């Protein structure tokens, strides 16, 4: 469900802007950002927390092996 938004008229000189899935903030997509597509560490933690507690109601401890790849 996470489709990157592509502005219709973005000059190639500017960095690719993406919307943070967590807070909705537009930020530059950087390959050196370890938290992409999130804007930062906090948003990534928030999103993962919401996914674990609300979306799937995980009772046991979170396991990276159970994370789906089709996000
Ligand atoms: Zn964010």
PDB file of the backbone (N, CA, C, O) and the ligand in Angstrom, with CONECT records:
HET     ZN  A 101       1
ATOM      1  N   UNK A   1       0.834  -1.200   0.000  1.00  0.00           N
ATOM      2  CA  UNK A   1       0.000   0.000   0.000  1.00  0.00           C
ATOM      3  C   UNK A   1       0.867   1.248   0.000  1.00  0.00           C
ATOM      4  O   UNK A   1       0.346   2.356  -0.129  1.00  0.00           O
ATOM      5  N   UNK A   2       2.165   1.096   0.141  1.00  0.00           N
ATOM      6  CA  UNK A   2       3.040   2.252   0.203  1.00  0.00           C
ATOM      7  C   UNK A   2       3.578   2.592  -1.171  1.00  0.00           C
ATOM      8  O   UNK A   2       4.648   2.133  -1.570  1.00  0.00           O
ATOM      9  N   UNK A   3       2.820   3.403  -1.888  1.00  0.00           N
ATOM     10  CA  UNK A   3       3.285   3.787  -3.208  1.00  0.00           C
ATOM     11  C   UNK A   3       3.952   5.149  -3.122  1.00  0.00           C
ATOM     12  O   UNK A   3       3.396   6.085  -2.547  1.00  0.00           O
ATOM     13  N   UNK A   4       5.137   5.256  -3.692  1.00  0.00           N
ATOM     14  CA  UNK A   4       5.830   6.553  -3.692  1.00  0.00           C
ATOM     15  C   UNK A   4       5.116   7.538  -4.601  1.00  0.00           C
ATOM     16  O   UNK A   4       4.734   7.221  -5.727  1.00  0.00           O
ATOM     17  N   UNK A   5       4.951   8.724  -4.083  1.00  0.00           N
ATOM     18  CA  UNK A   5       4.286   9.747  -4.876  1.00  0.00           C
ATOM     19  C   UNK A   5       5.284  10.418  -5.799  1.00  0.00           C
ATOM     20  O   UNK A   5       6.385  10.781  -5.387  1.00  0.00           O
ATOM     21  N   UNK A   6       4.890  10.578  -7.044  1.00  0.00           N
ATOM     22  CA  UNK A   6       5.762  11.205  -8.020  1.00  0.00           C
ATOM     23  C   UNK A   6       5.155  12.517  -8.481  1.00  0.00           C
ATOM     24  O   UNK A   6       4.165  12.527  -9.213  1.00  0.00           O
ATOM     25  N   UNK A   7       5.736  13.605  -8.062  1.00  0.00           N
ATOM     26  CA  UNK A   7       5.246  14.913  -8.526  1.00  0.00           C
ATOM     27  C   UNK A   7       5.335  15.001 -10.039  1.00  0.00           C
ATOM     28  O   UNK A   7       6.287  14.499 -10.635  1.00  0.00           O
ATOM     29  N   UNK A   8       4.344  15.640 -10.670  1.00  0.00           N
ATOM     30  CA  UNK A   8       4.288  15.699 -12.137  1.00  0.00           C
ATOM     31  C   UNK A   8       5.426  16.498 -12.740  1.00  0.00           C
ATOM     32  O   UNK A   8       5.919  16.166 -13.818  1.00  0.00           O
ATOM     33  N   UNK A   9       5.841  17.536 -12.060  1.00  0.00           N
ATOM     34  CA  UNK A   9       6.869  18.386 -12.653  1.00  0.00           C
ATOM     35  C   UNK A   9       8.015  18.615 -11.669  1.00  0.00           C
ATOM     36  O   UNK A   9       8.162  19.696 -11.097  1.00  0.00           O
ATOM     37  N   UNK A  10       8.805  17.589 -11.492  1.00  0.00           N
ATOM     38  CA  UNK A  10       9.939  17.716 -10.585  1.00  0.00           C
ATOM     39  C   UNK A  10      11.236  17.797 -11.386  1.00  0.00           C
ATOM     40  O   UNK A  10      11.603  16.853 -12.084  1.00  0.00           O
ATOM     41  N   UNK A  11      11.911  18.909 -11.281  1.00  0.00           N
ATOM     42  CA  UNK A  11      13.208  19.042 -11.979  1.00  0.00           C
ATOM     43  C   UNK A  11      14.174  17.971 -11.516  1.00  0.00           C
ATOM     44  O   UNK A  11      14.217  17.632 -10.334  1.00  0.00           O
ATOM     45  N   UNK A  12      14.933  17.450 -12.433  1.00  0.00           N
ATOM     46  CA  UNK A  12      15.856  16.370 -12.092  1.00  0.00           C
ATOM     47  C   UNK A  12      16.948  16.842 -11.150  1.00  0.00           C
ATOM     48  O   UNK A  12      17.617  16.037 -10.502  1.00  0.00           O
ATOM     49  N   UNK A  13      17.121  18.148 -11.082  1.00  0.00           N
ATOM     50  CA  UNK A  13      18.166  18.685 -10.222  1.00  0.00           C
ATOM     51  C   UNK A  13      17.787  18.561  -8.752  1.00  0.00           C
ATOM     52  O   UNK A  13      18.649  18.505  -7.874  1.00  0.00           O
ATOM     53  N   UNK A  14      16.477  18.520  -8.502  1.00  0.00           N
ATOM     54  CA  UNK A  14      16.043  18.410  -7.108  1.00  0.00           C
ATOM     55  C   UNK A  14      15.973  16.950  -6.676  1.00  0.00           C
ATOM     56  O   UNK A  14      15.763  16.061  -7.501  1.00  0.00           O
ATOM     57  N   UNK A  15      16.149  16.712  -5.392  1.00  0.00           N
ATOM     58  CA  UNK A  15      16.063  15.339  -4.888  1.00  0.00           C
ATOM     59  C   UNK A  15      14.631  14.832  -4.938  1.00  0.00           C
ATOM     60  O   UNK A  15      13.680  15.613  -4.940  1.00  0.00           O
ATOM     61  N   UNK A  16      14.495  13.539  -4.976  1.00  0.00           N
ATOM     62  CA  UNK A  16      13.178  12.926  -4.980  1.00  0.00           C
ATOM     63  C   UNK A  16      12.493  13.152  -3.634  1.00  0.00           C
ATOM     64  O   UNK A  16      13.017  12.792  -2.580  1.00  0.00           O
ATOM     65  N   UNK A  17      11.312  13.756  -3.702  1.00  0.00           N
ATOM     66  CA  UNK A  17      10.591  14.016  -2.470  1.00  0.00           C
ATOM     67  C   UNK A  17       9.572  12.910  -2.235  1.00  0.00           C
ATOM     68  O   UNK A  17       8.800  12.560  -3.128  1.00  0.00           O
ATOM     69  N   UNK A  18       9.579  12.373  -1.044  1.00  0.00           N
ATOM     70  CA  UNK A  18       8.624  11.332  -0.701  1.00  0.00           C
ATOM     71  C   UNK A  18       7.888  11.721   0.574  1.00  0.00           C
ATOM     72  O   UNK A  18       8.382  12.505   1.384  1.00  0.00           O
ATOM     73  N   UNK A  19       6.706  11.160   0.733  1.00  0.00           N
ATOM     74  CA  UNK A  19       5.933  11.475   1.929  1.00  0.00           C
ATOM     75  C   UNK A  19       6.186  10.407   2.984  1.00  0.00           C
ATOM     76  O   UNK A  19       6.116   9.210   2.708  1.00  0.00           O
ATOM     77  N   UNK A  20       6.477  10.855   4.174  1.00  0.00           N
ATOM     78  CA  UNK A  20       6.720   9.922   5.270  1.00  0.00           C
ATOM     79  C   UNK A  20       5.426   9.157   5.567  1.00  0.00           C
ATOM     80  O   UNK A  20       4.398   9.776   5.841  1.00  0.00           O
ATOM     81  N   UNK A  21       5.463   7.838   5.518  1.00  0.00           N
ATOM     82  CA  UNK A  21       4.262   7.024   5.775  1.00  0.00           C
ATOM     83  C   UNK A  21       3.710   7.207   7.175  1.00  0.00           C
ATOM     84  O   UNK A  21       2.550   6.886   7.432  1.00  0.00           O
ATOM     85  N   UNK A  22       4.518   7.713   8.071  1.00  0.00           N
ATOM     86  CA  UNK A  22       4.104   7.840   9.459  1.00  0.00           C
ATOM     87  C   UNK A  22       3.484   9.196   9.751  1.00  0.00           C
ATOM     88  O   UNK A  22       2.360   9.266  10.248  1.00  0.00           O
ATOM     89  N   UNK A  23       4.202  10.280   9.451  1.00  0.00           N
ATOM     90  CA  UNK A  23       3.727  11.608   9.817  1.00  0.00           C
ATOM     91  C   UNK A  23       3.249  12.400   8.606  1.00  0.00           C
ATOM     92  O   UNK A  23       2.639  13.457   8.765  1.00  0.00           O
ATOM     93  N   UNK A  24       3.518  11.906   7.400  1.00  0.00           N
ATOM     94  CA  UNK A  24       3.039  12.586   6.211  1.00  0.00           C
ATOM     95  C   UNK A  24       3.903  13.746   5.772  1.00  0.00           C
ATOM     96  O   UNK A  24       3.541  14.477   4.849  1.00  0.00           O
ATOM     97  N   UNK A  25       5.016  13.921   6.406  1.00  0.00           N
ATOM     98  CA  UNK A  25       5.912  15.021   6.053  1.00  0.00           C
ATOM     99  C   UNK A  25       6.647  14.706   4.754  1.00  0.00           C
ATOM    100  O   UNK A  25       7.167  13.608   4.560  1.00  0.00           O
ATOM    101  N   UNK A  26       6.675  15.716   3.860  1.00  0.00           N
ATOM    102  CA  UNK A  26       7.439  15.543   2.641  1.00  0.00           C
ATOM    103  C   UNK A  26       8.918  15.753   2.947  1.00  0.00           C
ATOM    104  O   UNK A  26       9.315  16.742   3.562  1.00  0.00           O
ATOM    105  N   UNK A  27       9.708  14.803   2.504  1.00  0.00           N
ATOM    106  CA  UNK A  27      11.144  14.934   2.751  1.00  0.00           C
ATOM    107  C   UNK A  27      11.902  14.320   1.593  1.00  0.00           C
ATOM    108  O   UNK A  27      11.350  13.553   0.805  1.00  0.00           O
ATOM    109  N   UNK A  28      13.163  14.666   1.504  1.00  0.00           N
ATOM    110  CA  UNK A  28      13.987  14.159   0.406  1.00  0.00           C
ATOM    111  C   UNK A  28      14.317  12.691   0.623  1.00  0.00           C
ATOM    112  O   UNK A  28      14.740  12.275   1.702  1.00  0.00           O
ATOM    113  N   UNK A  29      14.108  11.918  -0.446  1.00  0.00           N
ATOM    114  CA  UNK A  29      14.448  10.501  -0.373  1.00  0.00           C
ATOM    115  C   UNK A  29      15.943  10.345  -0.585  1.00  0.00           C
ATOM    116  O   UNK A  29      16.468  10.601  -1.669  1.00  0.00           O
ATOM    117  N   UNK A  30      16.605   9.926   0.460  1.00  0.00           N
ATOM    118  CA  UNK A  30      18.060   9.782   0.380  1.00  0.00           C
ATOM    119  C   UNK A  30      18.441   8.333   0.626  1.00  0.00           C
ATOM    120  O   UNK A  30      17.958   7.689   1.558  1.00  0.00           O
ATOM    121  N   UNK A  31      19.315   7.843  -0.232  1.00  0.00           N
ATOM    122  CA  UNK A  31      19.726   6.444  -0.083  1.00  0.00           C
ATOM    123  C   UNK A  31      20.582   6.251   1.164  1.00  0.00           C
ATOM    124  O   UNK A  31      20.767   5.136   1.651  1.00  0.00           O
ATOM    125  N   UNK A  32      21.101   7.380   1.669  1.00  0.00           N
ATOM    126  CA  UNK A  32      21.910   7.251   2.874  1.00  0.00           C
ATOM    127  C   UNK A  32      21.084   7.453   4.136  1.00  0.00           C
ATOM    128  O   UNK A  32      21.619   7.510   5.243  1.00  0.00           O
ATOM    129  N   UNK A  33      19.777   7.560   3.952  1.00  0.00           N
ATOM    130  CA  UNK A  33      18.903   7.669   5.111  1.00  0.00           C
ATOM    131  C   UNK A  33      18.507   6.266   5.570  1.00  0.00           C
ATOM    132  O   UNK A  33      17.751   5.586   4.876  1.00  0.00           O
ATOM    133  N   UNK A  34      18.997   5.826   6.711  1.00  0.00           N
ATOM    134  CA  UNK A  34      18.740   4.461   7.168  1.00  0.00           C
ATOM    135  C   UNK A  34      17.278   4.246   7.545  1.00  0.00           C
ATOM    136  O   UNK A  34      16.853   3.112   7.765  1.00  0.00           O
ATOM    137  N   UNK A  35      16.516   5.318   7.619  1.00  0.00           N
ATOM    138  CA  UNK A  35      15.128   5.208   8.073  1.00  0.00           C
ATOM    139  C   UNK A  35      14.134   5.348   6.919  1.00  0.00           C
ATOM    140  O   UNK A  35      12.924   5.326   7.145  1.00  0.00           O
ATOM    141  N   UNK A  36      14.621   5.491   5.697  1.00  0.00           N
ATOM    142  CA  UNK A  36      13.737   5.643   4.557  1.00  0.00           C
ATOM    143  C   UNK A  36      12.784   4.472   4.472  1.00  0.00           C
ATOM    144  O   UNK A  36      13.182   3.374   4.863  1.00  0.00           O
ATOM    145  N   UNK A  37      11.548   4.613   3.990  1.00  0.00           N
ATOM    146  CA  UNK A  37      11.006   5.861   3.447  1.00  0.00           C
ATOM    147  C   UNK A  37      10.508   6.829   4.516  1.00  0.00           C
ATOM    148  O   UNK A  37       9.857   7.823   4.195  1.00  0.00           O
ATOM    149  N   UNK A  38      10.805   6.553   5.761  1.00  0.00           N
ATOM    150  CA  UNK A  38      10.395   7.469   6.825  1.00  0.00           C
ATOM    151  C   UNK A  38      11.331   8.664   6.869  1.00  0.00           C
ATOM    152  O   UNK A  38      12.444   8.620   6.344  1.00  0.00           O
ATOM    153  N   UNK A  39      10.858   9.747   7.513  1.00  0.00           N
ATOM    154  CA  UNK A  39      11.673  10.959   7.545  1.00  0.00           C
ATOM    155  C   UNK A  39      12.743  10.858   8.611  1.00  0.00           C
ATOM    156  O   UNK A  39      13.734  11.587   8.573  1.00  0.00           O
ATOM    157  N   UNK A  40      12.553   9.971   9.550  1.00  0.00           N
ATOM    158  CA  UNK A  40      13.542   9.884  10.612  1.00  0.00           C
ATOM    159  C   UNK A  40      13.341   8.661  11.489  1.00  0.00           C
ATOM    160  O   UNK A  40      12.433   7.855  11.287  1.00  0.00           O
ATOM    161  N   UNK A  41      14.206   8.561  12.450  1.00  0.00           N
ATOM    162  CA  UNK A  41      14.201   7.398  13.339  1.00  0.00           C
ATOM    163  C   UNK A  41      12.885   7.283  14.106  1.00  0.00           C
ATOM    164  O   UNK A  41      12.325   6.197  14.259  1.00  0.00           O
ATOM    165  N   UNK A  42      12.404   8.446  14.589  1.00  0.00           N
ATOM    166  CA  UNK A  42      11.195   8.443  15.402  1.00  0.00           C
ATOM    167  C   UNK A  42       9.997   7.903  14.646  1.00  0.00           C
ATOM    168  O   UNK A  42       9.224   7.103  15.173  1.00  0.00           O
ATOM    169  N   UNK A  43       9.848   8.350  13.399  1.00  0.00           N
ATOM    170  CA  UNK A  43       8.686   7.934  12.619  1.00  0.00           C
ATOM    171  C   UNK A  43       8.753   6.448  12.289  1.00  0.00           C
ATOM    172  O   UNK A  43       7.725   5.772  12.253  1.00  0.00           O
ATOM    173  N   UNK A  44       9.920   5.954  12.056  1.00  0.00           N
ATOM    174  CA  UNK A  44      10.037   4.531  11.762  1.00  0.00           C
ATOM    175  C   UNK A  44       9.620   3.710  12.971  1.00  0.00           C
ATOM    176  O   UNK A  44       8.928   2.700  12.844  1.00  0.00           O
ATOM    177  N   UNK A  45      10.048   4.157  14.143  1.00  0.00           N
ATOM    178  CA  UNK A  45       9.702   3.455  15.374  1.00  0.00           C
ATOM    179  C   UNK A  45       8.198   3.512  15.617  1.00  0.00           C
ATOM    180  O   UNK A  45       7.588   2.530  16.041  1.00  0.00           O
ATOM    181  N   UNK A  46       7.607   4.677  15.341  1.00  0.00           N
ATOM    182  CA  UNK A  46       6.168   4.838  15.529  1.00  0.00           C
ATOM    183  C   UNK A  46       5.395   3.923  14.595  1.00  0.00           C
ATOM    184  O   UNK A  46       4.437   3.267  15.005  1.00  0.00           O
ATOM    185  N   UNK A  47       5.813   3.885  13.347  1.00  0.00           N
ATOM    186  CA  UNK A  47       5.110   3.077  12.365  1.00  0.00           C
ATOM    187  C   UNK A  47       5.193   1.602  12.705  1.00  0.00           C
ATOM    188  O   UNK A  47       4.195   0.885  12.629  1.00  0.00           O
ATOM    189  N   UNK A  48       6.355   1.156  13.073  1.00  0.00           N
ATOM    190  CA  UNK A  48       6.522  -0.246  13.414  1.00  0.00           C
ATOM    191  C   UNK A  48       5.717  -0.590  14.656  1.00  0.00           C
ATOM    192  O   UNK A  48       5.161  -1.683  14.765  1.00  0.00           O
ATOM    193  N   UNK A  49       5.659   0.351  15.595  1.00  0.00           N
ATOM    194  CA  UNK A  49       4.894   0.124  16.809  1.00  0.00           C
ATOM    195  C   UNK A  49       3.414   0.006  16.517  1.00  0.00           C
ATOM    196  O   UNK A  49       2.735  -0.866  17.058  1.00  0.00           O
ATOM    197  N   UNK A  50       2.908   0.890  15.654  1.00  0.00           N
ATOM    198  CA  UNK A  50       1.502   0.856  15.290  1.00  0.00           C
ATOM    199  C   UNK A  50       1.181  -0.421  14.540  1.00  0.00           C
ATOM    200  O   UNK A  50       0.134  -1.033  14.752  1.00  0.00           O
ATOM    201  N   UNK A  51       2.073  -0.812  13.677  1.00  0.00           N
ATOM    202  CA  UNK A  51       1.850  -2.036  12.895  1.00  0.00           C
ATOM    203  C   UNK A  51       1.752  -3.244  13.811  1.00  0.00           C
ATOM    204  O   UNK A  51       0.907  -4.118  13.620  1.00  0.00           O
ATOM    205  N   UNK A  52       2.624  -3.284  14.806  1.00  0.00           N
ATOM    206  CA  UNK A  52       2.681  -4.444  15.679  1.00  0.00           C
ATOM    207  C   UNK A  52       1.489  -4.480  16.634  1.00  0.00           C
ATOM    208  O   UNK A  52       0.942  -5.548  16.907  1.00  0.00           O
ATOM    209  N   UNK A  53       1.090  -3.320  17.139  1.00  0.00           N
ATOM    210  CA  UNK A  53       0.089  -3.293  18.192  1.00  0.00           C
ATOM    211  C   UNK A  53      -1.332  -3.186  17.644  1.00  0.00           C
ATOM    212  O   UNK A  53      -2.270  -3.695  18.257  1.00  0.00           O
ATOM    213  N   UNK A  54      -1.498  -2.533  16.502  1.00  0.00           N
ATOM    214  CA  UNK A  54      -2.848  -2.285  15.995  1.00  0.00           C
ATOM    215  C   UNK A  54      -3.206  -3.146  14.791  1.00  0.00           C
ATOM    216  O   UNK A  54      -4.293  -3.721  14.723  1.00  0.00           O
ATOM    217  N   UNK A  55      -2.294  -3.226  13.861  1.00  0.00           N
ATOM    218  CA  UNK A  55      -2.622  -3.897  12.608  1.00  0.00           C
ATOM    219  C   UNK A  55      -2.699  -5.405  12.767  1.00  0.00           C
ATOM    220  O   UNK A  55      -3.560  -6.051  12.171  1.00  0.00           O
ATOM    221  N   UNK A  56      -1.828  -5.954  13.545  1.00  0.00           N
ATOM    222  CA  UNK A  56      -1.760  -7.408  13.608  1.00  0.00           C
ATOM    223  C   UNK A  56      -2.026  -7.974  14.998  1.00  0.00           C
ATOM    224  O   UNK A  56      -2.162  -9.184  15.177  1.00  0.00           O
ATOM    225  N   UNK A  57      -2.096  -7.086  15.968  1.00  0.00           N
ATOM    226  CA  UNK A  57      -2.361  -7.535  17.324  1.00  0.00           C
ATOM    227  C   UNK A  57      -1.393  -8.615  17.748  1.00  0.00           C
ATOM    228  O   UNK A  57      -1.795  -9.670  18.238  1.00  0.00           O
ATOM    229  N   UNK A  58      -0.140  -8.352  17.561  1.00  0.00           N
ATOM    230  CA  UNK A  58       0.871  -9.334  17.909  1.00  0.00           C
ATOM    231  C   UNK A  58       0.955  -9.476  19.425  1.00  0.00           C
ATOM    232  O   UNK A  58       1.161  -8.497  20.142  1.00  0.00           O
ATOM    233  N   UNK A  59       0.796 -10.672  19.886  1.00  0.00           N
ATOM    234  CA  UNK A  59       0.850 -10.890  21.326  1.00  0.00           C
ATOM    235  C   UNK A  59       2.264 -11.208  21.779  1.00  0.00           C
ATOM    236  O   UNK A  59       2.724 -10.735  22.819  1.00  0.00           O
ATOM    237  N   UNK A  60       2.930 -12.001  20.993  1.00  0.00           N
ATOM    238  CA  UNK A  60       4.294 -12.377  21.350  1.00  0.00           C
ATOM    239  C   UNK A  60       5.265 -11.268  20.971  1.00  0.00           C
ATOM    240  O   UNK A  60       4.878 -10.236  20.423  1.00  0.00           O
ATOM    241  N   UNK A  61       6.501 -11.502  21.270  1.00  0.00           N
ATOM    242  CA  UNK A  61       7.525 -10.508  20.939  1.00  0.00           C
ATOM    243  C   UNK A  61       7.664 -10.383  19.420  1.00  0.00           C
ATOM    244  O   UNK A  61       7.532 -11.367  18.693  1.00  0.00           O
ATOM    245  N   UNK A  62       7.931  -9.174  18.956  1.00  0.00           N
ATOM    246  CA  UNK A  62       8.077  -8.973  17.512  1.00  0.00           C
ATOM    247  C   UNK A  62       9.245  -9.758  16.966  1.00  0.00           C
ATOM    248  O   UNK A  62      10.314  -9.819  17.573  1.00  0.00           O
ATOM    249  N   UNK A  63       9.027 -10.354  15.817  1.00  0.00           N
ATOM    250  CA  UNK A  63      10.090 -11.124  15.195  1.00  0.00           C
ATOM    251  C   UNK A  63      10.281 -10.662  13.766  1.00  0.00           C
ATOM    252  O   UNK A  63       9.327 -10.593  12.990  1.00  0.00           O
ATOM    253  N   UNK A  64      11.490 -10.355  13.430  1.00  0.00           N
ATOM    254  CA  UNK A  64      11.760  -9.846  12.083  1.00  0.00           C
ATOM    255  C   UNK A  64      11.491 -10.917  11.035  1.00  0.00           C
ATOM    256  O   UNK A  64      11.314 -10.595   9.860  1.00  0.00           O
ATOM    257  N   UNK A  65      11.457 -12.157  11.430  1.00  0.00           N
ATOM    258  CA  UNK A  65      11.246 -13.226  10.458  1.00  0.00           C
ATOM    259  C   UNK A  65       9.793 -13.276  10.010  1.00  0.00           C
ATOM    260  O   UNK A  65       9.471 -13.838   8.963  1.00  0.00           O
ATOM    261  N   UNK A  66       8.917 -12.678  10.819  1.00  0.00           N
ATOM    262  CA  UNK A  66       7.493 -12.719  10.480  1.00  0.00           C
ATOM    263  C   UNK A  66       7.056 -11.486   9.685  1.00  0.00           C
ATOM    264  O   UNK A  66       5.898 -11.392   9.276  1.00  0.00           O
ATOM    265  N   UNK A  67       7.955 -10.561   9.467  1.00  0.00           N
ATOM    266  CA  UNK A  67       7.575  -9.349   8.738  1.00  0.00           C
ATOM    267  C   UNK A  67       7.367  -9.674   7.272  1.00  0.00           C
ATOM    268  O   UNK A  67       8.236 -10.260   6.628  1.00  0.00           O
ATOM    269  N   UNK A  68       6.204  -9.290   6.744  1.00  0.00           N
ATOM    270  CA  UNK A  68       5.950  -9.514   5.320  1.00  0.00           C
ATOM    271  C   UNK A  68       6.766  -8.581   4.446  1.00  0.00           C
ATOM    272  O   UNK A  68       7.211  -7.523   4.890  1.00  0.00           O
ATOM    273  N   UNK A  69       6.955  -8.978   3.217  1.00  0.00           N
ATOM    274  CA  UNK A  69       7.756  -8.177   2.303  1.00  0.00           C
ATOM    275  C   UNK A  69       6.886  -7.374   1.339  1.00  0.00           C
ATOM    276  O   UNK A  69       7.400  -6.621   0.511  1.00  0.00           O
ATOM    277  N   UNK A  70       5.576  -7.537   1.447  1.00  0.00           N
ATOM    278  CA  UNK A  70       4.695  -6.915   0.455  1.00  0.00           C
ATOM    279  C   UNK A  70       4.091  -5.618   0.971  1.00  0.00           C
ATOM    280  O   UNK A  70       2.946  -5.300   0.650  1.00  0.00           O
ATOM    281  N   UNK A  71       4.830  -4.883   1.748  1.00  0.00           N
ATOM    282  CA  UNK A  71       4.293  -3.626   2.266  1.00  0.00           C
ATOM    283  C   UNK A  71       4.238  -2.627   1.152  1.00  0.00           C
ATOM    284  O   UNK A  71       3.816  -1.490   1.362  1.00  0.00           O
TER     285      UNK A  71
HETATM  286 ZN    ZN A 101       7.831  11.270   9.556  1.00  0.00          ZN
END
